[in-house]
């Protein structure tokens, strides 16, 4: 079964973007390529259980097992050796990506305390958008009773747009709530 957000993109967003961005071909319309959910943990260097909990949380939120990231080089000032675990990352593509975006925009973001919309300045110049989440408890999949500590995460939404205007227009039409300036 096709995700609800993918059907919305194909039926409503593509025709609107073709008119708005003056695209002659539907293949010129910007689309989502991937969503990267990552979490970096400085305390994972001393306690491996923290890393396991973080990986379980990302797996619960995304529905996909994350990859453990490790340090590339040793930094003595941070008591960090080469190869120590630092964080976890999951890259979502295809149906999982659209399902995650649907849950993020319709369930998780409205649960953020004092939420007035996402800032429009978090684009990278190439149409990709980054969101910083302070607490993982905004996702309903996380059981608050079993948490030891609230942790933040980064969510990066990758698009095929070559500029921020196309990426912003795509994400706005997809239903991401941006702050009104």
Backbone torsions as a table, in degrees:
resi	resn	phi	psi	omega
1	UNK	NA	135.2	-179.9
2	UNK	-72.2	139.9	175.4
3	UNK	-62.8	148.6	-177.8
4	UNK	-60.2	-39.6	-178.1
5	UNK	-69.1	-32.8	178.1
6	UNK	-68.6	-41.7	176.8
7	UNK	-63.9	-40.4	177.3
8	UNK	-60.8	-42.1	180.0
9	UNK	-62.7	-48.6	-176.5
10	UNK	-67.3	-39.6	-173.6
11	UNK	-87.1	-36.6	-174.4
12	UNK	-111.1	-45.5	-171.5
13	UNK	-71.4	-43.8	-176.9
14	UNK	-60.7	-49.7	178.2
15	UNK	-61.9	-38.2	179.2
16	UNK	-66.2	-41.9	-179.8
17	UNK	-69.6	-32.6	177.7
18	UNK	-61.9	-40.7	178.1
19	UNK	-71.1	-46.2	-173.5
20	UNK	-69.6	-39.3	-177.4
21	UNK	-97.9	4.8	179.7
22	UNK	56.0	52.3	178.1
23	UNK	-95.9	131.8	179.8
24	UNK	-81.8	-28.7	-174.3
25	UNK	-121.9	139.4	177.7
26	UNK	-60.9	-22.0	179.4
27	UNK	-74.0	-14.3	177.4
28	UNK	-82.6	-14.2	-178.1
29	UNK	-69.4	134.3	177.4
30	UNK	-61.2	146.0	177.7
31	UNK	-141.8	166.1	178.6
32	UNK	-77.0	139.3	176.5
33	UNK	-107.3	-42.7	-179.1
34	UNK	-162.4	161.2	171.6
35	UNK	-127.8	124.8	-178.5
36	UNK	-108.5	121.6	177.5
37	UNK	-109.8	120.6	-176.6
38	UNK	-135.3	155.5	179.8
39	UNK	-141.8	127.6	177.9
40	UNK	-112.0	132.8	-174.0
41	UNK	-129.2	113.4	178.6
42	UNK	-72.6	-28.6	-179.2
43	UNK	-77.8	-6.2	178.4
44	UNK	-70.6	-18.2	179.3
45	UNK	-68.8	-29.0	-178.2
46	UNK	-102.0	-25.4	-176.0
47	UNK	-132.2	113.3	-177.5
48	UNK	-72.0	-23.8	179.6
49	UNK	-65.4	-32.0	177.0
50	UNK	-62.3	-41.5	179.4
51	UNK	-64.6	-42.5	179.9
52	UNK	-64.1	-40.7	178.5
53	UNK	-64.3	-42.9	179.8
54	UNK	-63.7	-40.6	178.7
55	UNK	-66.4	-38.3	176.4
56	UNK	-63.9	-40.1	179.9
57	UNK	-64.8	-44.6	178.7
58	UNK	-64.6	-39.8	178.0
59	UNK	-63.1	-38.4	178.7
60	UNK	-67.6	-42.4	-177.6
61	UNK	-69.8	-44.8	-173.2
62	UNK	-91.7	-23.5	-175.5
63	UNK	80.4	18.1	-177.2
64	UNK	-145.0	141.2	-179.0
65	UNK	-70.9	128.0	-179.7
66	UNK	-80.4	163.3	176.2
67	UNK	-98.0	137.0	178.2
68	UNK	-80.4	130.5	176.7
69	UNK	-98.5	144.2	-177.3
70	UNK	-124.8	158.4	-179.5
71	UNK	-69.7	143.2	-178.4
72	UNK	-86.7	-30.2	179.0
73	UNK	-145.3	163.3	-178.4
74	UNK	-83.5	137.5	175.1
75	UNK	-129.8	109.4	-173.8
76	UNK	-65.9	-34.9	-178.5
77	UNK	-63.5	-28.7	179.6
78	UNK	-101.2	8.9	-177.9
79	UNK	53.8	47.2	-175.3
80	UNK	-119.0	128.1	176.9
81	UNK	-107.4	158.6	179.8
82	UNK	-63.7	131.9	177.7
83	UNK	90.5	0.8	178.0
84	UNK	-73.3	144.8	178.8
85	UNK	-69.7	136.6	-178.5
86	UNK	-122.3	-31.0	-175.5
87	UNK	-167.8	-171.6	-179.9
88	UNK	-138.8	145.7	-178.9
89	UNK	-142.2	139.1	175.8
90	UNK	-128.9	128.0	178.3
91	UNK	-105.5	119.7	-177.4
92	UNK	-102.5	133.4	175.8
93	UNK	-136.4	162.7	174.6
94	UNK	68.3	-140.1	-175.0
95	UNK	-62.8	-39.8	179.7
96	UNK	-61.9	-35.7	179.6
97	UNK	-63.1	-47.2	-179.1
98	UNK	-68.0	-37.4	177.8
99	UNK	-66.0	-40.3	178.3
100	UNK	-65.3	-42.9	179.1
101	UNK	-62.9	-38.1	177.6
102	UNK	-62.6	-47.2	179.1
103	UNK	-66.5	-36.4	179.9
104	UNK	-64.9	-47.7	-175.3
105	UNK	-76.7	-34.6	-173.3
106	UNK	-98.1	-22.3	-176.6
107	UNK	-118.3	-52.8	-171.1
108	UNK	-74.0	-51.2	-176.1
109	UNK	-63.2	-38.0	175.9
110	UNK	-64.8	-16.7	178.8
111	UNK	-84.4	-6.1	177.9
112	UNK	-70.1	134.3	-179.0
113	UNK	-65.6	134.3	179.9
114	UNK	53.9	44.6	-177.2
115	UNK	-80.9	123.6	178.9
116	UNK	-119.2	10.5	-179.1
117	UNK	115.3	162.8	179.5
118	UNK	-86.8	146.5	179.0
119	UNK	-69.1	149.3	-179.5
120	UNK	-89.8	-1.0	-175.9
121	UNK	-94.1	8.3	-176.4
122	UNK	-94.3	19.8	175.5
123	UNK	-85.3	152.7	-174.4
124	UNK	-98.4	2.4	-178.6
125	UNK	100.0	-13.1	-180.0
126	UNK	-121.3	16.6	176.6
127	UNK	90.2	1.3	178.7
128	UNK	-92.4	146.7	-174.3
129	UNK	-124.2	135.9	-178.6
130	UNK	-116.2	136.0	179.1
131	UNK	-123.5	133.1	173.9
132	UNK	-105.6	122.6	179.9
133	UNK	-107.1	127.1	-176.0
134	UNK	-80.0	-30.5	-177.7
135	UNK	-133.7	136.0	178.7
136	UNK	-79.6	-6.1	-176.5
137	UNK	-77.1	-2.8	175.8
138	UNK	-71.5	-18.2	177.5
139	UNK	-85.6	128.0	-175.8
140	UNK	-68.6	-15.2	179.9
141	UNK	-70.9	-22.7	-177.5
142	UNK	-80.4	127.5	177.0
143	UNK	-85.9	113.8	-175.2
144	UNK	-65.4	-31.0	-178.2
145	UNK	-67.6	-26.6	-177.5
146	UNK	-94.4	1.3	-179.1
147	UNK	-79.0	141.9	173.5
148	UNK	-96.6	-28.6	-176.6
149	UNK	-160.5	145.4	175.1
150	UNK	-82.3	137.5	-178.8
151	UNK	-129.2	149.9	177.5
152	UNK	-93.7	170.6	178.0
153	UNK	-151.5	161.5	177.7
154	UNK	-110.3	138.1	177.1
155	UNK	-126.1	121.2	179.6
156	UNK	-115.8	125.7	179.6
157	UNK	-104.3	114.8	-179.1
158	UNK	-94.3	135.6	178.9
159	UNK	-126.0	168.6	177.2
160	UNK	-89.3	-0.1	-178.8
161	UNK	-67.6	144.3	-179.6
162	UNK	-92.2	-11.3	179.5
163	UNK	-137.6	167.0	-177.3
164	UNK	-68.4	-31.4	-179.1
165	UNK	-62.2	-45.9	178.8
166	UNK	-65.9	-40.7	178.1
167	UNK	-65.5	-42.0	178.6
168	UNK	-63.8	-45.0	-179.4
169	UNK	-62.5	-42.8	178.7
170	UNK	-61.2	-50.5	-176.6
171	UNK	-67.6	-33.6	177.5
172	UNK	-66.4	-42.0	178.2
173	UNK	-69.0	-27.7	179.1
174	UNK	-76.7	-11.6	175.0
175	UNK	106.3	11.9	177.8
176	UNK	-74.3	127.4	-176.2
177	UNK	-80.0	104.5	177.6
178	UNK	-92.5	151.3	179.3
179	UNK	-70.1	137.4	176.9
180	UNK	-86.0	118.8	-177.8
181	UNK	-86.2	NA	NA
